[in-house]
């Protein structure tokens, strides 16, 4: 019998406040559960605007502890209610002066299994993230969930192949990539990099982008979120480039083993020859 997981993602427009943004995502999650989804992921800092378009201290107000902050606790209740695994990207404060771009992974019974902190932090026009975030320091965790082994890689991380590979070496079957990227900067890369990473590392990827324009800058977030399989093929249609959307797709996890036997990329790796890759 095929090991098929029904998975979901949400690309959303900003509502103007955290409470309504979280409530909207709760409704999307409930709809996904009604459609049979067992895992769902949200976009980068899903409960806030993409405030990194500016560098202003007022935006530290969006930060909260993980897992003990109000949003993650609310998502734990939602996971218990729906029986879904939930990937929850938020602005994390660990202690005074220690802030991270983080995603919590919550199992279907509401247990917070842990978190991933974004490693690669951009500092370019419209994406002033070094003003807010320290680089991630928790490695490349892969979480044993009710639907399989799930990892996370956040937005700008996707440009760096090393993390994709480490997630594969750590056993990931599905990697959620919550993002906030706009048309003028990297739209031509959006449907290139994640399918290439799915092929190179032979697992499924859920690529999530915000959609629409927000009050803190001119970035035009273009959506077009999707699931891609280990052959680099989209699973169903890509989402709209202008509208909010919930995607629900069936992922045949047996394809991972089939592709790994056929293409054998892990067999033919040469880590003994890669020493130069980690030299500063």
C-alpha positions in Angstrom: 0.0 0.0 0.0 1.4 3.4 -1.0 2.5 5.7 1.8 0.6 8.8 0.7 0.4 11.9 2.9 -2.1 14.6 2.2 -0.2 17.9 2.8 -1.2 21.5 2.8 0.3 25.0 2.7 -1.1 28.5 2.9 0.0 31.7 1.1 -1.7 34.6 2.7 -2.2 38.4 2.4 -1.5 40.5 5.5 -4.7 41.4 7.4 -3.3 44.3 9.4 -3.0 42.8 12.9 -1.7 39.6 14.5 -5.0 38.4 16.0 -6.9 38.4 12.7 -3.9 36.9 10.8 -3.6 34.0 13.2 -7.4 33.5 13.1 -7.3 33.4 9.3 -4.6 30.8 9.3 -6.6 28.7 11.8 -9.6 28.7 9.4 -7.3 27.7 6.5 -6.0 24.8 8.7 -9.5 23.7 9.6 -10.5 23.7 5.9 -7.3 21.7 5.1 -8.2 19.2 7.8 -11.8 18.9 6.4 -10.1 18.1 3.0 -8.1 15.3 4.6 -4.7 17.1 5.1 -2.5 15.7 7.8 0.3 18.3 7.7 0.2 22.1 7.0 2.8 24.9 6.8 2.5 28.7 6.9 4.7 31.4 5.3 7.7 33.2 6.9 6.8 35.2 10.1 3.2 34.2 9.3 1.5 36.1 12.1 3.2 39.5 11.2 3.8 41.7 8.2 7.1 41.3 6.5 8.6 44.2 8.6 12.1 43.6 7.3 11.4 46.0 4.5 12.4 48.7 7.0 14.8 49.0 9.9 12.9 50.3 12.8 13.0 49.2 16.5 9.2 49.3 16.8 9.1 46.0 14.9 10.7 44.0 17.8 7.2 44.0 19.2 6.3 41.2 16.8 8.8 38.8 18.6 7.7 36.2 21.1 9.1 33.1 22.9 9.1 29.7 21.1 7.6 27.4 22.2 6.1 29.3 25.2 4.7 32.3 23.4 1.0 32.9 22.6 1.1 32.0 18.9 2.8 28.7 19.2 0.6 27.7 22.2 -2.4 28.6 20.1 -1.1 26.5 17.2 -0.6 23.6 19.6 -4.3 23.8 20.4 -5.1 23.9 16.7 -2.9 20.8 16.1 -4.8 18.9 18.8 -8.1 20.1 17.4 -7.4 19.1 13.8 -5.0 16.2 14.3 -2.5 17.8 11.9 1.2 18.5 12.0 1.8 22.2 11.8 4.9 24.2 10.7 4.7 27.6 12.4 7.2 30.3 11.3 7.4 33.3 13.8 9.8 36.0 15.0 11.4 34.5 18.1 12.9 36.2 21.1 15.0 33.9 23.2 16.2 36.5 25.7 16.9 40.2 25.6 19.0 40.9 22.5 18.7 37.4 21.1 16.2 37.3 18.2 15.8 34.7 15.5 13.7 33.9 12.4 12.3 30.7 13.6 9.8 27.9 12.7 8.3 25.6 15.3 7.2 22.1 14.3 4.1 20.9 16.2 3.1 17.2 16.0 -0.5 16.1 15.4 -1.1 15.7 19.2 -0.1 19.2 20.0 3.4 18.4 21.1 6.0 21.0 20.1 8.8 18.8 18.7 11.3 21.6 18.4 12.3 24.5 16.2 14.5 25.5 13.3 16.3 28.9 13.2 17.1 30.4 9.9 20.8 30.2 9.2 21.4 32.6 6.3 20.3 36.2 7.1 20.1 38.7 4.2 20.9 42.4 4.4 19.8 44.0 1.1 17.3 46.6 0.0 13.8 45.5 1.1 15.2 42.6 3.2 17.0 44.2 6.1 17.0 41.0 8.2 20.4 41.4 10.0 18.8 44.4 11.8 16.5 42.0 13.5 17.8 38.4 13.5 20.8 36.5 14.7 21.9 33.6 12.5 20.4 30.3 13.4 22.4 28.1 15.8 20.3 24.9 16.1 21.7 23.0 13.2 19.4 21.2 10.7 16.9 19.3 12.7 14.5 16.8 11.1 11.5 16.0 13.2 9.8 12.6 13.5 6.1 13.5 13.1 2.8 11.7 12.7 3.3 12.0 8.9 7.0 11.2 8.6 10.2 13.1 8.9 9.8 16.8 8.4 12.4 19.5 8.1 12.4 23.3 7.6 14.5 25.7 5.6 13.5 29.4 5.6 13.4 31.8 2.7 16.9 33.1 1.9 18.3 29.8 3.1 17.0 28.3 -0.2 19.9 29.9 -2.1 22.4 27.8 -0.2 22.6 24.1 -1.2 24.5 22.9 1.9 21.4 23.1 4.2 19.2 21.3 1.7 21.8 18.5 1.7 22.2 18.3 5.4 18.4 18.0 5.8 18.5 15.1 3.4 21.4 13.5 5.2 19.4 13.9 8.4 16.5 11.9 6.9 14.0 14.5 5.7 11.1 13.3 3.6 9.3 16.6 3.4 10.9 20.0 3.8 8.8 23.2 4.3 10.4 26.3 2.9 8.4 29.3 4.2 9.4 32.5 2.4 8.8 36.2 1.6 10.1 37.1 -1.8 9.1 39.7 -4.3 8.9 39.9 -8.1 11.8 42.1 -8.9 14.4 40.3 -6.9 14.3 36.6 -7.5 11.1 35.6 -9.3 13.1 33.9 -12.0 14.7 31.7 -9.3 11.5 30.7 -7.5 10.5 27.8 -9.7 14.1 26.8 -10.3 15.9 26.5 -7.0 13.5 24.4 -4.9 12.7 21.8 -7.7 16.5 21.5 -8.2 17.0 21.0 -4.5 14.2 18.4 -4.4 16.0 16.5 -7.2 19.5 16.8 -5.7 18.4 15.7 -2.3 15.5 13.4 -3.4 12.7 14.5 -1.1 9.5 16.6 -1.3 9.6 20.4 -0.8 6.7 22.7 0.1 7.7 26.2 -1.2 5.6 28.9 0.4 5.6 32.6 -0.6 3.6 35.5 0.8 1.2 37.3 -1.6 0.4 41.0 -2.1 1.8 44.3 -0.9 2.1 45.4 2.7 2.4 48.8 4.4 6.1 48.7 5.3 7.5 48.8 1.8 7.2 48.3 -2.0 7.8 44.6 -2.1 5.2 42.8 -4.3 5.1 39.3 -2.9 4.1 37.0 -5.8 2.7 33.8 -4.2 3.0 30.9 -6.7 3.5 28.5 -3.8 3.8 24.8 -4.6 4.7 21.3 -3.7 7.5 19.6 -5.7 8.4 15.9 -5.7 11.8 14.2 -5.7 11.9 14.2 -9.5 11.5 18.0 -9.6 8.0 17.9 -10.8 5.2 20.1 -9.4 2.5 18.2 -7.5 -0.6 19.6 -8.9 -0.9 23.3 -10.0 1.2 26.1 -8.7 -0.8 28.7 -6.6 -1.9 32.1 -7.8 0.6 35.0 -8.1 -1.9 37.5 -6.9 -4.4 35.9 -4.5 -4.4 34.2 -1.1 -4.7 30.4 -1.5 -4.7 27.1 0.4 -3.0 24.2 -1.5 -3.8 20.6 -0.5 -1.8 17.9 -2.3 -1.2 14.2 -2.0 2.5 13.3 -1.6 3.5 9.7 -2.3 6.4 9.2 0.1 7.3 5.9 -1.6 8.6 7.9 -4.5 11.5 8.9 -2.3 12.9 5.4 -2.1 12.1 4.7 -5.8 14.1 7.8 -6.9 17.0 7.1 -4.5 17.3 3.6 -5.9 17.1 4.9 -9.5 19.4 7.9 -9.3 21.6 6.9 -6.4 22.8 10.3 -5.6 23.5 9.5 -1.9 25.4 6.4 -2.9 27.7 8.4 -5.2 28.4 11.4 -2.9 32.1 12.0 -2.2 32.3 13.7 1.2 36.0 12.7 1.3 36.6 15.1 -1.6 34.5 18.1 -0.2 36.8 19.4 2.4 37.4 22.7 0.6 33.7 23.5 0.7 33.8 24.3 4.4 36.9 26.5 4.4 36.1 30.1 5.2 
